[in-house]
Amino acid sequence: MDETRLRGELRGAAAAHRPDHARMLARVERGMAAPPPGRAVPPRRRWTVAVAVAATVAGVLGLGGLAVTTLQDRPAPPPVATVPGPAARAAGTIDAGSNRWWAQSDLAVTTDAEVSALTVELRVALTGGVVRTGHWQTRPADDFTVTVTEEPGALVYRWTLKEGRAVPAGPHTFAAQYNHAEGTRDASADTYSVVLTAPDGGRTTLRGGFGRPPGERP
């Protein structure tokens, strides 16, 4: 083959060649990631990689610091405001008119301000022969829902102020009446509880017991 023909075929082969750019790029990346053994990484490349790693670490630390700062600087939640309940007092006694077969437990409740909700519970221990006979209160009967139920160990009288009603400041009395076995009844196991709610939502709870009838000796 003469030289002129050979040159022509080489030019044609070169014109027809289409390089695989993807494969070339992959080879270049592999070469950068893992240089041949014994070949040192150029100083400029080492500097570039070090800067990239440092920037990444700094970014992570920066975000962590930001998170810590955000948590530390977050304002504490405001304290929950508590509304004081109405000032009130209560005292339980056995009425002086009680006798050897019948008794009345009196609960005196005094409040220094109007209340918009009131629940009074008087528990008479089921000692011998205790049977309910009646109840009353100094406030209007229509203002309360009254129930008397027998629960384990006690006869329970409960007054609940109806919605929309109110109890003014002052002394008020709630009384529970019942029969009992003949003799002097021991009221030391009788108890009461009073829950009062002011118009602004403040709540007061009172609890206590009952003593012996006035003038009666142990």
DOFI-252829 format. One line per 4 residues: number of its first residue (from 1); their letters; for each residue x, y, z of N, C-alpha, C. Coordinates in Angstrom, 2 decimals, m for minus. Last residue first. Layout:
BEGIN
NUM = A = X:Y:Z:X:Y:Z:X:Y:Z; ...
***
This chain:
BEGIN
218 = PREG = m68.05:12.50:127.09:m67.63:11.28:126.40:m68.13:10.06:127.15; m70.95:14.55:127.64:m69.67:14.04:128.08:m69.33:12.76:127.31; m72.49:17.24:125.98:m72.47:15.80:126.23:m71.07:15.35:126.62; m72.36:19.89:125.33:m72.71:19.57:126.72:m72.64:18.09:127.02
214 = PPRG = m73.31:19.38:121.95:m72.82:20.30:123.00:m73.27:19.86:124.38; m72.65:16.08:120.63:m73.59:17.17:120.93:m73.07:18.06:122.04; m69.29:15.62:119.30:m70.44:15.18:120.07:m71.40:16.35:120.31; m68.32:16.48:115.89:m68.08:16.20:117.30:m69.34:15.69:117.96
210 = FGGR = m67.38:15.45:112.66:m68.40:15.91:113.58:m68.05:15.53:115.01; m64.87:16.67:110.24:m65.72:15.66:110.88:m66.70:16.30:111.83; m63.80:17.85:106.95:m63.74:17.74:108.39:m64.66:16.66:108.91; m62.76:20.07:104.32:m63.11:18.73:104.82:m63.01:18.72:106.33
206 = LTTR = m63.11:22.15:101.47:m63.05:22.04:102.92:m63.46:20.63:103.32; m61.73:23.80:98.72:m62.27:22.55:99.24:m62.04:22.48:100.74; m62.24:26.30:96.27:m61.83:25.98:97.63:m62.50:24.69:98.06; m61.28:27.89:93.23:m61.98:26.81:93.93:m61.37:26.57:95.31
202 = GGDP = m61.93:30.37:90.75:m61.17:29.92:91.91:m61.97:28.91:92.72; m63.66:31.39:88.81:m63.10:30.05:88.63:m62.28:29.54:89.79; m64.95:33.73:89.28:m63.76:33.80:88.43:m63.06:32.45:88.27; m67.03:33.01:91.03:m67.36:33.35:89.64:m66.15:33.41:88.72
198 = ATLV = m65.73:30.18:92.96:m66.04:31.60:92.78:m66.39:31.88:91.32; m66.87:27.24:94.41:m66.23:27.83:93.24:m66.69:29.28:93.08; m66.37:24.81:96.94:m66.93:26.11:96.56:m66.15:26.67:95.38; m67.10:21.87:98.45:m66.34:22.42:97.32:m67.06:23.68:96.86
194 = VSYT = m66.82:20.07:101.41:m67.47:21.21:100.76:m66.56:21.72:99.65; m67.51:17.17:103.30:m66.64:17.86:102.34:m67.46:18.94:101.66; m67.52:15.33:106.43:m68.12:16.22:105.43:m67.06:16.72:104.48; m68.21:12.34:108.42:m67.34:13.34:107.77:m68.15:14.24:106.85
190 = DASA = m68.25:10.13:111.22:m68.98:10.96:110.26:m68.05:12.03:109.68; m66.95:8.84:113.25:m66.65:8.38:111.89:m67.40:9.18:110.82; m67.95:9.93:115.59:m66.55:10.21:115.26:m66.17:9.76:113.84; m70.43:9.68:116.71:m70.34:10.34:115.40:m68.91:10.56:114.94
186 = DRTG = m72.14:7.30:118.46:m70.78:7.82:118.27:m70.66:8.36:116.85; m75.22:7.85:120.17:m74.52:7.43:118.94:m73.15:8.08:118.86; m76.63:6.57:122.98:m75.81:7.69:122.50:m75.00:7.22:121.30; m79.69:4.76:122.24:m78.49:5.06:122.99:m77.75:6.26:122.40
182 = EAHN = m80.99:2.71:119.73:m81.18:3.40:121.00:m79.85:3.58:121.72; m79.86:3.38:116.37:m80.15:2.46:117.47:m80.21:3.22:118.79; m81.39:6.16:114.62:m80.28:5.26:114.93:m80.68:4.35:116.09; m82.56:8.29:111.97:m82.76:7.48:113.16:m81.53:6.63:113.40
178 = YQAA = m81.60:11.57:110.78:m81.63:10.10:110.67:m81.96:9.47:112.02; m80.79:14.43:108.77:m81.52:13.84:109.88:m81.63:12.32:109.68; m78.57:17.05:108.06:m78.98:15.69:107.72:m79.62:15.05:108.94; m78.31:20.41:106.91:m78.59:19.47:107.98:m79.07:18.13:107.45
174 = FTHP = m76.47:23.31:106.46:m76.99:22.11:105.78:m77.13:21.03:106.85; m76.40:26.86:106.52:m76.43:25.59:107.24:m77.06:24.50:106.38; m74.31:29.73:106.17:m75.36:28.85:105.64:m75.26:27.52:106.36; m73.26:33.13:106.39:m73.35:31.79:106.98:m74.52:31.01:106.39
170 = GAPV = m71.91:34.85:103.44:m72.63:34.75:104.70:m72.62:33.34:105.24; m72.48:35.70:100.02:m71.60:35.65:101.18:m72.45:35.56:102.45; m74.87:33.67:98.16:m74.22:34.91:98.58:m73.28:34.69:99.76; m74.77:31.44:95.57:m74.90:31.50:97.02:m74.18:32.75:97.49
166 = ARGE = m76.65:31.08:92.54:m75.49:31.55:93.29:m75.82:31.52:94.77; m77.46:29.36:89.41:m77.79:29.89:90.74:m76.50:30.33:91.44; m76.49:28.23:87.13:m77.13:29.53:87.00:m77.54:30.14:88.33; m77.10:24.91:88.17:m76.42:25.83:87.24:m77.21:27.12:87.11
162 = KLTW = m77.61:24.32:91.70:m78.03:24.21:90.30:m77.29:25.25:89.44; m75.47:22.84:94.03:m76.09:24.08:93.56:m76.39:23.96:92.08; m76.13:19.92:95.68:m75.40:20.48:94.53:m76.14:21.71:94.03; m75.73:17.94:98.51:m76.39:19.14:97.97:m75.53:19.69:96.84
158 = RYVL = m76.09:14.72:99.81:m75.32:15.58:98.89:m76.21:16.70:98.36; m75.48:12.28:102.16:m76.37:13.40:101.81:m75.54:14.35:100.95; m75.05:8.90:102.56:m74.45:10.10:101.98:m75.54:11.09:101.57; m74.19:6.63:104.93:m75.37:7.24:104.34:m74.93:8.61:103.86
154 = AGPE = m71.62:4.12:104.66:m72.11:5.46:104.99:m73.41:5.79:104.28; m70.65:1.59:103.86:m70.20:2.16:105.13:m70.78:3.50:105.51; m71.22:2.05:100.54:m70.55:1.16:101.49:m70.06:1.90:102.73; m74.13:4.23:100.55:m72.91:3.72:99.97:m72.22:2.81:100.97
150 = ETVT = m77.24:5.38:99.93:m76.49:4.52:100.85:m75.32:3.92:100.09; m78.07:8.83:99.37:m77.79:7.47:98.90:m77.02:6.69:99.96; m79.86:11.53:98.56:m79.45:10.77:99.74:m79.28:9.33:99.29; m79.59:14.74:96.98:m79.70:13.28:96.90:m79.25:12.68:98.22
146 = VTFD = m80.75:17.74:95.61:m80.37:17.02:96.82:m80.59:15.53:96.61; m79.99:20.63:93.99:m80.37:19.25:93.74:m79.85:18.44:94.92; m81.06:23.94:94.89:m80.19:22.77:95.01:m80.84:21.50:94.47; m82.86:25.99:94.81:m81.51:26.29:94.33:m80.61:25.04:94.26
142 = DAPR = m85.20:25.25:96.03:m85.16:25.20:94.57:m83.77:25.48:94.00; m84.76:25.82:98.72:m84.70:24.42:98.28:m84.59:24.32:96.76; m82.69:28.57:99.66:m83.93:28.06:99.04:m83.77:26.65:98.49; m80.62:27.86:102.61:m80.83:28.45:101.29:m82.10:27.87:100.67
138 = TQWH = m80.57:26.18:104.82:m81.09:27.53:105.00:m81.29:28.26:103.67; m81.84:22.83:104.42:m80.76:23.83:104.29:m81.37:25.21:104.42; m82.46:19.38:105.36:m82.86:20.75:105.03:m81.63:21.63:104.90; m83.86:16.05:105.62:m82.72:16.97:105.45:m83.27:18.35:105.18
134 = GTRV = m84.71:12.72:106.91:m84.95:14.01:106.29:m83.69:14.84:106.16; m84.12:10.15:107.69:m85.47:10.65:107.99:m85.74:12.00:107.35; m82.24:7.16:107.16:m82.50:8.57:106.88:m83.95:8.93:107.21; m80.96:5.16:109.71:m81.93:5.24:108.62:m82.26:6.71:108.39
130 = VGGT = m78.95:3.09:111.61:m79.00:4.39:110.93:m79.93:4.31:109.71; m78.53:0.75:113.20:m79.87:1.29:113.03:m79.98:2.62:112.31; m75.12:1.24:114.11:m76.35:0.48:114.29:m77.63:1.28:114.08; m73.56:3.23:111.51:m73.55:2.56:112.81:m74.92:1.91:112.99
126 = LAVR = m72.60:4.24:108.90:m73.69:3.29:109.13:m73.45:2.50:110.41; m71.85:7.71:109.10:m71.40:6.32:109.15:m72.57:5.40:109.52; m72.79:10.09:106.90:m73.14:9.56:108.21:m72.76:8.08:108.22; m71.45:12.70:105.17:m71.45:11.24:105.25:m71.68:10.80:106.69
122 = LEVT = m72.28:15.25:103.05:m72.26:14.89:104.46:m72.42:13.37:104.55; m71.25:17.65:100.80:m71.45:16.21:101.00:m71.27:15.90:102.48; m72.00:20.22:98.61:m71.85:19.86:100.01:m72.15:18.38:100.16; m70.91:22.36:96.18:m71.29:20.98:96.44:m70.98:20.66:97.89
118 = LASV = m71.42:25.16:94.17:m71.25:24.66:95.53:m71.73:23.21:95.60; m70.75:28.06:92.29:m70.93:26.61:92.30:m70.62:26.11:93.71; m70.44:30.69:92.78:m71.29:30.33:91.65:m71.50:28.83:91.52; m70.49:32.67:95.73:m69.97:31.52:95.00:m70.97:31.13:93.92
114 = EADT = m69.54:35.77:97.26:m70.52:34.97:96.51:m69.82:33.81:95.79; m67.50:35.58:100.23:m67.89:36.17:98.94:m68.89:35.25:98.26; m66.97:34.21:102.51:m66.79:35.65:102.56:m67.17:36.35:101.26; m69.06:31.67:103.88:m68.22:32.14:102.78:m68.15:33.66:102.80
110 = TVAL = m69.57:29.02:106.02:m69.53:30.48:105.93:m68.57:30.86:104.81; m71.55:26.38:106.99:m70.61:26.83:105.96:m70.69:28.35:105.87; m72.22:23.89:109.25:m72.25:25.35:109.06:m71.15:25.74:108.08; m74.09:21.11:109.45:m72.85:21.58:108.82:m73.00:23.07:108.54
106 = DSQA = m75.42:18.87:111.79:m75.45:20.23:111.23:m74.08:20.58:110.66; m77.28:16.00:112.07:m75.91:16.50:111.88:m76.00:17.85:111.18; m79.51:14.74:114.41:m79.35:15.67:113.28:m77.92:16.15:113.25; m81.15:11.69:115.44:m80.09:12.71:115.49:m80.13:13.58:114.25
102 = WWRN = m82.83:9.39:117.67:m82.82:10.23:116.46:m81.73:11.28:116.61; m82.78:8.12:120.06:m83.23:7.34:118.90:m83.07:8.08:117.56; m81.96:9.86:122.03:m81.44:8.49:122.09:m81.86:7.65:120.88; m81.58:12.97:120.16:m81.95:12.18:121.34:m81.42:10.75:121.22
98 = SGAD = m80.80:16.42:119.25:m80.73:14.98:119.00:m81.06:14.21:120.29; m80.61:19.12:119.70:m81.94:18.50:119.81:m81.95:17.01:119.54; m78.06:19.90:119.11:m78.39:19.71:120.52:m79.75:19.06:120.71; m76.52:18.25:116.34:m77.49:19.20:116.87:m77.87:18.84:118.30
94 = ITGA = m73.14:17.88:116.01:m74.37:17.14:116.22:m75.35:18.07:116.93; m71.26:19.72:113.49:m71.65:19.43:114.88:m72.89:18.55:114.88; m68.65:21.06:111.51:m69.70:20.05:111.66:m69.97:19.77:113.13; m67.86:23.94:109.73:m67.77:23.25:111.02:m68.96:22.29:111.14
90 = ARAA = m65.90:25.97:107.50:m66.96:25.00:107.73:m66.74:24.33:109.08; m65.22:28.88:105.50:m64.99:28.07:106.69:m66.15:27.10:106.85; m63.52:30.64:102.85:m64.68:29.98:103.45:m64.25:29.17:104.66; m62.70:32.57:100.09:m62.42:32.33:101.51:m63.67:31.77:102.17
86 = PGPV = m62.53:31.04:96.89:m63.21:31.92:97.83:m62.84:31.56:99.28; m59.20:30.43:95.53:m60.61:30.13:95.75:m61.22:31.08:96.76; m57.01:32.10:93.23:m57.35:31.67:94.59:m58.84:31.44:94.74; m55.87:30.86:90.26:m56.87:31.77:90.81:m57.22:31.28:92.20
82 = TAVP = m52.69:30.84:88.84:m53.66:30.15:89.69:m54.59:31.17:90.31; m51.10:30.74:85.74:m51.72:31.57:86.76:m52.74:30.76:87.54; m48.18:29.14:84.97:m49.63:29.03:84.92:m50.23:29.82:86.08; m45.46:31.04:83.60:m46.07:30.27:84.69:m47.58:30.26:84.57
78 = PPAP = m44.47:30.64:80.16:m44.95:31.49:81.25:m45.58:30.64:82.34; m41.58:28.71:79.29:m43.02:28.96:79.21:m43.50:29.79:80.38; m38.49:30.41:78.56:m39.24:29.46:79.37:m40.73:29.76:79.25; m37.23:30.95:75.24:m37.77:31.46:76.51:m38.57:30.40:77.24
74 = RDQL = m34.27:29.57:73.97:m35.72:29.52:73.91:m36.30:29.99:75.24; m31.58:29.44:74.15:m32.16:30.78:74.11:m33.67:30.78:74.09; m31.08:26.74:74.06:m30.73:27.49:75.26:m31.40:28.84:75.31; m31.98:26.05:71.51:m32.61:25.45:72.68:m32.34:26.26:73.93
70 = TTVA = m30.26:27.62:69.92:m31.71:27.82:69.82:m32.41:27.25:71.05; m27.79:26.60:70.60:m28.10:27.99:70.92:m29.59:28.23:70.90; m28.06:24.05:69.54:m27.86:24.23:70.98:m28.23:25.64:71.38; m28.34:24.63:66.81:m29.40:23.93:67.52:m29.29:24.14:69.01
66 = LGGL = m25.91:25.88:66.27:m27.15:26.64:66.10:m28.28:25.99:66.87; m24.19:23.77:66.72:m24.13:24.94:67.58:m25.38:25.78:67.50; m24.97:22.15:64.56:m25.12:21.70:65.94:m25.11:22.85:66.91; m24.24:23.76:62.40:m25.65:23.45:62.60:m25.90:22.98:64.02
62 = GLVG = m21.48:23.80:62.80:m22.23:25.05:62.81:m23.71:24.80:63.06; m20.78:21.17:62.47:m20.63:21.79:63.78:m21.43:23.07:63.88; m21.39:20.96:59.72:m22.09:20.13:60.69:m22.01:20.74:62.08; m19.61:22.87:58.63:m21.05:23.01:58.43:m21.84:22.21:59.44
58 = AVTA = m17.17:21.84:59.37:m17.57:23.13:59.92:m19.07:23.33:59.77; m17.18:19.55:57.82:m17.18:19.44:59.28:m17.65:20.74:59.90; m17.12:20.75:55.25:m18.23:19.88:55.64:m18.34:19.77:57.15; m14.72:22.15:55.32:m15.97:22.90:55.14:m17.17:22.07:55.58
54 = AVAV = m12.92:20.05:55.58:m13.03:21.05:56.65:m14.34:21.81:56.56; m13.29:18.81:53.10:m13.62:18.10:54.33:m13.81:19.08:55.48; m12.40:20.89:51.40:m13.77:20.38:51.28:m14.20:19.67:52.56; m9.74:21.18:52.22:m10.66:22.31:52.36:m12.10:21.83:52.32
50 = AVTW = m8.74:18.67:51.50:m8.73:19.08:52.90:m9.70:20.23:53.14; m8.99:18.77:48.72:m9.77:17.80:49.48:m9.86:18.21:50.94; m7.13:20.85:48.16:m8.55:21.00:47.78:m9.42:20.04:48.57; m4.73:19.77:49.08:m5.24:21.00:49.69:m6.73:21.18:49.41
46 = RRRP = m4.45:17.63:47.33:m4.59:17.39:48.76:m5.16:18.62:49.46; m4.15:19.03:44.93:m5.36:18.22:45.12:m5.58:17.95:46.60; m1.68:20.24:45.35:m2.86:21.09:45.13:m4.14:20.32:45.37; 0.09:18.03:45.58:m0.19:18.91:46.72:m1.43:19.74:46.54
42 = PVAR = m1.06:14.96:44.09:m0.47:16.29:43.95:m0.84:17.17:45.14; m0.41:11.92:45.66:m1.45:12.87:45.27:m0.83:14.24:45.19; 2.13:9.74:44.30:1.61:10.64:45.34:0.53:11.55:44.78; 2.22:6.49:43.45:2.09:7.83:42.87:1.44:8.74:43.90
38 = GPPP = 2.21:4.07:44.55:3.51:4.69:44.40:3.45:6.08:43.82; m0.61:2.92:42.73:0.32:2.77:43.84:1.66:3.41:43.53; m2.68:5.47:41.18:m1.88:4.24:41.11:m0.90:4.18:42.27; m5.37:6.92:43.05:m4.20:7.05:42.19:m3.39:5.77:42.22
34 = AAMG = m8.52:7.02:43.27:m7.54:6.01:43.69:m6.34:6.08:42.76; m9.86:9.32:42.37:m10.21:8.73:43.67:m9.14:7.77:44.14; m8.80:9.88:39.87:m8.67:10.87:40.93:m8.91:10.25:42.30; m9.50:7.57:38.46:m8.09:7.92:38.61:m7.86:8.92:39.72
30 = REVR = m12.22:7.73:38.53:m11.55:6.63:39.22:m10.08:6.94:39.45; m12.56:10.02:36.91:m12.96:10.07:38.31:m12.30:8.96:39.10; m11.57:9.05:34.44:m10.91:10.18:35.08:m11.26:10.23:36.57; m13.42:7.05:33.95:m12.02:6.70:34.14:m11.27:7.82:34.84
26 = ALMR = m15.72:8.60:33.64:m15.65:7.62:34.72:m14.21:7.25:35.01; m15.09:10.00:31.31:m15.29:10.73:32.56:m15.17:9.80:33.76; m15.01:7.91:29.45:m13.81:8.70:29.69:m13.92:9.43:31.04; m17.63:7.06:29.51:m16.57:6.16:29.96:m15.29:6.92:30.28
22 = AHDP = m18.85:9.37:28.48:m19.22:8.87:29.82:m18.12:7.97:30.36; m17.81:9.66:25.85:m17.50:10.66:26.87:m17.78:10.15:28.28; m16.47:7.84:23.57:m17.46:7.59:24.63:m17.13:8.51:25.82; m15.92:9.32:20.28:m15.44:8.97:21.63:m16.60:8.81:22.62
18 = RHAA = m16.20:8.09:17.20:m17.03:8.86:18.12:m16.62:8.49:19.55; m14.60:8.08:14.00:m14.54:7.72:15.42:m15.40:8.66:16.27; m14.49:8.99:11.36:m15.63:8.14:11.75:m15.66:7.82:13.25; m12.11:10.38:11.19:m13.36:11.13:11.04:m14.55:10.33:11.52
14 = AAGR = m10.27:8.28:11.45:m10.33:9.32:12.49:m11.63:10.10:12.42; m10.75:6.88:9.10:m11.01:6.22:10.38:m11.13:7.24:11.51; m9.90:8.81:7.22:m11.29:8.36:7.24:m11.66:7.70:8.58; m7.15:9.05:7.78:m8.03:10.22:7.95:m9.50:9.79:8.04
10 = LEGR = m6.36:6.46:7.12:m6.23:6.93:8.50:m7.12:8.14:8.77; m6.80:6.45:4.36:m7.59:5.56:5.20:m7.52:5.98:6.67; m4.88:8.38:3.52:m6.30:8.60:3.30:m7.16:7.72:4.19; m2.45:7.23:4.20:m2.86:8.46:4.87:m4.37:8.71:4.72
6 = LRTE = m2.50:5.08:2.38:m2.51:4.83:3.84:m2.96:6.06:4.60; m2.30:6.39:m0.08:m3.52:5.63:0.24:m3.64:5.41:1.75; 0.28:7.47:0.16:m0.87:8.36:m0.05:m2.16:7.65:0.32; 1.99:5.27:0.38:1.84:6.19:1.51:0.61:7.07:1.37
2 = DM = 0.61:2.20:m0.94:1.47:3.38:m0.98:1.10:4.34:0.14; 0.87:m1.19:0.00:0.00:0.00:0.00:0.90:1.23:0.00
***
